[in-house]
Amino acid sequence: MKGMIFLYILGINGSPNENGETYYLLNEVLRQCEGCETEIINIGKCLATAKNPFCINCSVPCNKSCYKGTDLEAAYNKMANADAVVFGSPVYFGSMSAQLKAFFDKGRALRGEKVFIGKPCGFVVCGASMFGGQESAIAAMHASTLVYGMTILGPGSNEFDAAHLGVCAVKPAKDDNWANKRCASLAKRILREINK
Ligand SMILES: Cc1cc2nc3c(=O)[nH]c(=O)nc-3n(C[C@H](O)[C@H](O)[C@H](O)COP(=O)(O)O)c2cc1C
């Protein structure tokens, strides 16, 4: 908290499951961001209100016409106003979900406007298998957020350890003790970053 102004942390759920594994992990991080306003939005639902579910490169430069006035535009606005963002995805074929990728692609105009440069972000993913591609999914999310100019935070904190790429879980995430510790550590890292 800076003075009396609440800091706002946004969780973006790239899973079609509203209350699945990805949601669980996002919630574990955000509920431990004490003193902050938090919200988790389901990005697939937001995308469904836009004209096309993924970018078809209809105008160069992008004129945002496919999502003007939709829940997707509201999601981009929330991200623009957030002090930090936590991106969550199920592992799909060793990468992020198509929904989350479409969210990154369709926001291309905002990249040109430099809207997200320097915004801190962290990552949570869950796969059904151990070594099922959790780290490659996070690496793909790193690439997209770097292309936006965002600042990547690992789940490392002084209270825990330096950590690695992001929070990686094996389903069921609630029983993955290591991932749960990482969620707590990511929350601490975010709090330290945004209270600098
Ligand atoms: C299309 C599809 C692809 C998947 N690919 C992988 C994969 O490559 N590796 C893995 O460990 N799990 C894979 N899974 C399993 C999901 O990652 C897993 O069920 C995840 O925990 C679901 O999260 P959610 O409850 O938030 O949707 C896949 C599931 C689906 C539907």
The ligand as an ORCA input file, in Angstrom:
! r2SCAN-3c Opt
* xyz 0 1
  C      -5.535    -29.439    -25.104
  C      -4.826    -29.858    -23.873
  C      -3.447    -30.031    -23.910
  C      -2.751    -30.405    -22.776
  N      -1.398    -30.539    -22.842
  C      -0.708    -30.863    -21.704
  C       0.719    -30.935    -21.739
  O       1.373    -30.738    -22.762
  N       1.366    -31.248    -20.582
  C       0.689    -31.489    -19.403
  O       1.329    -31.754    -18.383
  N      -0.671    -31.383    -19.343
  C      -1.374    -31.077    -20.460
  N      -2.748    -30.943    -20.404
  C      -3.418    -31.067    -19.112
  C      -3.676    -29.679    -18.444
  O      -2.507    -28.899    -18.470
  C      -4.102    -29.862    -16.997
  O      -5.284    -30.625    -16.927
  C      -4.264    -28.541    -16.273
  O      -4.084    -28.759    -14.908
  C      -5.623    -27.916    -16.485
  O      -5.683    -26.693    -15.801
  P      -7.084    -25.956    -15.565
  O      -7.851    -26.762    -14.541
  O      -6.746    -24.604    -15.059
  O      -7.772    -25.923    -16.886
  C      -3.465    -30.615    -21.547
  C      -4.848    -30.439    -21.512
  C      -5.530    -30.073    -22.657
  C      -7.017    -29.872    -22.598
*
